Amino acid sequence: MKSKEETKVAIIGAGVNGLTCAAYLAKAGFQVTVFEKNQQAGGLCVNQTPFKNSAIKVSAVASYYGMLREEVAEELGLYERGLTPYLTDPIEIVLLKDRQYVYYPREGSADMQAEETTEEDKKGWVDFWTDIQRAAQIVYPHYLKPITAKEYLEALKQAGLDKIAETIYTGSLFDLADKYFQSPALKAVAATCTPGFANLVGSVFGCIHHGTASTLGNFGAWGQVKGGMGKITEAILQRATECGARIKTGLGIKSINIEGESVGTIVSEDGQEHRFDLVIMSGDPYTLFEKLLDCELVPSGIRAYLAANRPRVSAAKLHYLLKKQVNFETLERIGHNHKGVLVIAPTPEAVKQASRAVPEGNLPEELMLTMAYPTLEDESIYGEEKNKDRHVLTVDVHYLPAQLKGKNGLRPWQKEDDETLSRAVLNTIEKYAPGFIEQVEESYIVSPGGLKSLFNNESLSCWHMPMSQNFLFENRALPTLPHYHTPFANLYLCGSGTFPGGNVTGANGHNLAKLLINAYSPALTPTSAK
Ligand SMILES: Cc1cc2nc3c(=O)[nH]c(=O)nc-3n(C[C@H](O)[C@H](O)[C@H](O)COP(=O)(O)OP(=O)(O)OC[C@H]3O[C@@H](n4cnc5c(N)ncnc54)[C@H](O)[C@@H]3O)c2cc1C
């Protein structure tokens, strides 16, 4: 076996996971080359200046901080390389129907102006979040040291988290909420805290997963990053290159050749053929198995698994450049500073409607939106922009169809669908912030179609694979294979579709790097172990 120093590694894709893997491997001595199809490294965690008439910088897709593993930030020295997370004050306000809201100041208890919220419900609400946080704390260390779904269940039971244990793999977040409180308004708020549909099985884990966020040592707290989320991948990139990794941006890989049962050469879009000892795909498995590899060589079990589980639900990001800040009526009424996260929450009934409509390719009747004015928090993102009256409202649209209903089944998103989506978003915001539409100068949209056309993501999903109960723990791997392995020797995966899943954690890249570093380290002899 070659030594680490003799081993040439190609990493396809410079998202947070590809770069993290590259930095760890290069630091350990491997010869690493990263190929990134886009001109800019960062994948979905990237800063861009997308407006024609303004230099304001946006976090193009991922914009909220907290999921990045503290171990990764520390071990790669990211804080010394410009990563500066911060907490917002207040944290969040969730806007409900009929001018109701649930408001979370940074310090102090939530202010609930929600009908039908009894004192009992308020206590249940606190208990609910306490238990979610405890469940998140239990799983947190295991994102870097995998356990099985059963072991996690046992750990929940041992911690006395029986309500969560009863629902995590067979119930929904609404089923869990029923055990703590009854207010439909509070259920609507809870529904915004899981990436899936709160009425479907799998949504409990989604909520726990997001509960593993941690900012500046505050477990459970989401924050933001000075200068935008792209500062994370910029810092990792810097560390990787300092350790000797070579990063080739604007150079995609168009095919991977298999020799026997092992990876052979890879071919870049300029037609060059390259030979590496190890090849790591950090993009999604659909790109790997359906675009880069010869389909005929991919075992039928893997092809069938991917076809059966193709994500049907996606999400979108929209950035609106505004002539001036527009106030939300409820926020103005309560003297809110418009900082932190602003959420528009549909009713539980609307969430249920969406859970039926979206997988069939329809837009939901009511949109669930998470928004922020980054320009109110962070002056540095103005860059060369002189007009400080201008603001950007950044909007996440939860659950959208990955593909849309067409005449003959599902069809891809088109440019005009982006416009339909934007109109629906604007009409929703206008109801809560009258005058908003009039102030929009420009918009930048990353729809599910944009995930593919702008970010080379064939899965059309933020997490490359779904995050429901069938894709967690030992099941977040290809069928019958260990974590990060493919059916071919020396070809690995480390993007969000692998364990522990999506978001800007760096955990997937870290875990594969550690696995390879251990595999290439000579076994400790009794003498060297001393
Ligand atoms: C709308 C939306 C909002 C989100 N918001 C947040 C958030 O606020 N906070 C958070 O933590 N997470 C968020 N996420 C999730 C998060 O962005 C992703 O899970 C994470 O960034 C994925 O990182 P990755 O490295 O696994 O993959 P990616 O970022 O997808 O990187 C894969 C890279 O591979 C490259 N690539 C693909 N094919 C090739 C090829 N053939 N040759 C060369 N390069 C190739 C791609 O160009 C890309 O750069 C959001 C996702 C979405 C869609």
The ligand as a Tripos MOL2 file, in Angstrom:
@<TRIPOS>MOLECULE
LIG
   53    58     1     0     0
SMALL
NO_CHARGES

@<TRIPOS>ATOM
      1 C1        -32.5130   26.8260   -0.4460 C.3       1 LIG1
      2 C2        -31.5300   26.2050    0.4980 C.ar      1 LIG1
      3 C3        -31.2210   26.8480    1.6760 C.ar      1 LIG1
      4 C4        -30.3160   26.2760    2.5600 C.ar      1 LIG1
      5 N1        -30.0170   26.9520    3.7020 N.ar      1 LIG1
      6 C5        -29.1140   26.4430    4.5580 C.ar      1 LIG1
      7 C6        -28.7100   27.2000    5.7000 C.ar      1 LIG1
      8 O1        -29.1610   28.3330    5.8940 O.2       1 LIG1
      9 N2        -27.7990   26.6440    6.5340 N.ar      1 LIG1
     10 C7        -27.2750   25.3850    6.3240 C.ar      1 LIG1
     11 O2        -26.4860   24.9130    7.1530 O.2       1 LIG1
     12 N3        -27.6150   24.6720    5.2230 N.ar      1 LIG1
     13 C8        -28.5100   25.1760    4.3380 C.ar      1 LIG1
     14 N4        -28.8340   24.4800    3.2020 N.ar      1 LIG1
     15 C9        -28.2170   23.1530    2.9700 C.3       1 LIG1
     16 C10       -26.7500   23.2790    2.5850 C.3       1 LIG1
     17 O3        -26.5660   24.3620    1.7110 O.3       1 LIG1
     18 C11       -26.2190   22.0260    1.8950 C.3       1 LIG1
     19 O4        -26.6610   20.8450    2.5770 O.3       1 LIG1
     20 C12       -24.6740   22.0160    1.8510 C.3       1 LIG1
     21 O5        -24.1730   23.2890    1.4880 O.3       1 LIG1
     22 C13       -24.2250   20.9810    0.8430 C.3       1 LIG1
     23 O6        -22.8090   20.9380    0.8000 O.3       1 LIG1
     24 P1        -22.0540   19.7800    0.0070 P.3       1 LIG1
     25 O7        -20.6230   20.0830    0.0440 O.co2     1 LIG1
     26 O8        -22.4940   18.4590    0.5300 O.co2     1 LIG1
     27 O9        -22.6140   19.8490   -1.4720 O.3       1 LIG1
     28 P2        -22.7180   21.0440   -2.5280 P.3       1 LIG1
     29 O10       -22.7080   22.3540   -1.8680 O.co2     1 LIG1
     30 O11       -23.8820   20.6870   -3.3870 O.co2     1 LIG1
     31 O12       -21.3660   20.9220   -3.3470 O.3       1 LIG1
     32 C14       -21.1670   20.0160   -4.3930 C.3       1 LIG1
     33 C15       -20.2000   20.6530   -5.3730 C.3       1 LIG1
     34 O13       -19.8900   19.7160   -6.4000 O.3       1 LIG1
     35 C16       -19.7620   20.4300   -7.6200 C.3       1 LIG1
     36 N5        -19.9280   19.4730   -8.7180 N.ar      1 LIG1
     37 C17       -21.0120   18.7250   -9.0210 C.ar      1 LIG1
     38 N6        -20.7660   17.9750  -10.1080 N.ar      1 LIG1
     39 C18       -19.4880   18.2420  -10.4820 C.ar      1 LIG1
     40 C19       -18.6480   17.7660  -11.5340 C.ar      1 LIG1
     41 N7        -19.0950   16.8580  -12.4210 N.pl3     1 LIG1
     42 N8        -17.3930   18.2450  -11.6360 N.ar      1 LIG1
     43 C20       -16.9180   19.1530  -10.7350 C.ar      1 LIG1
     44 N9        -17.6870   19.6550   -9.7470 N.ar      1 LIG1
     45 C21       -18.9550   19.1910   -9.6090 C.ar      1 LIG1
     46 C22       -20.8760   21.4540   -7.5360 C.3       1 LIG1
     47 O14       -20.6800   22.5210   -8.4450 O.3       1 LIG1
     48 C23       -20.7600   21.8810   -6.0730 C.3       1 LIG1
     49 O15       -19.8620   22.9540   -5.9190 O.3       1 LIG1
     50 C24       -29.7030   25.0450    2.2660 C.ar      1 LIG1
     51 C25       -29.9610   24.4240    1.0420 C.ar      1 LIG1
     52 C26       -30.8710   24.9910    0.1670 C.ar      1 LIG1
     53 C27       -31.1040   24.3340   -1.1580 C.3       1 LIG1
@<TRIPOS>BOND
     1     1     2 1
     2     2     3 ar
     3     2    52 ar
     4     3     4 ar
     5     4     5 ar
     6     4    50 ar
     7     5     6 ar
     8     6     7 ar
     9     6    13 1
    10     7     8 2
    11     7     9 ar
    12     9    10 ar
    13    10    11 2
    14    10    12 ar
    15    12    13 ar
    16    13    14 ar
    17    14    15 1
    18    14    50 ar
    19    15    16 1
    20    16    17 1
    21    16    18 1
    22    18    19 1
    23    18    20 1
    24    20    21 1
    25    20    22 1
    26    22    23 1
    27    23    24 1
    28    24    25 2
    29    24    26 1
    30    24    27 1
    31    27    28 1
    32    28    29 2
    33    28    30 1
    34    28    31 1
    35    31    32 1
    36    32    33 1
    37    33    34 1
    38    33    48 1
    39    34    35 1
    40    35    36 1
    41    35    46 1
    42    36    37 ar
    43    36    45 ar
    44    37    38 ar
    45    38    39 ar
    46    39    40 ar
    47    39    45 ar
    48    40    41 1
    49    40    42 ar
    50    42    43 ar
    51    43    44 ar
    52    44    45 ar
    53    46    47 1
    54    46    48 1
    55    48    49 1
    56    50    51 ar
    57    51    52 ar
    58    52    53 1
@<TRIPOS>SUBSTRUCTURE
     1 LIG1         1 GROUP 0 **** ****
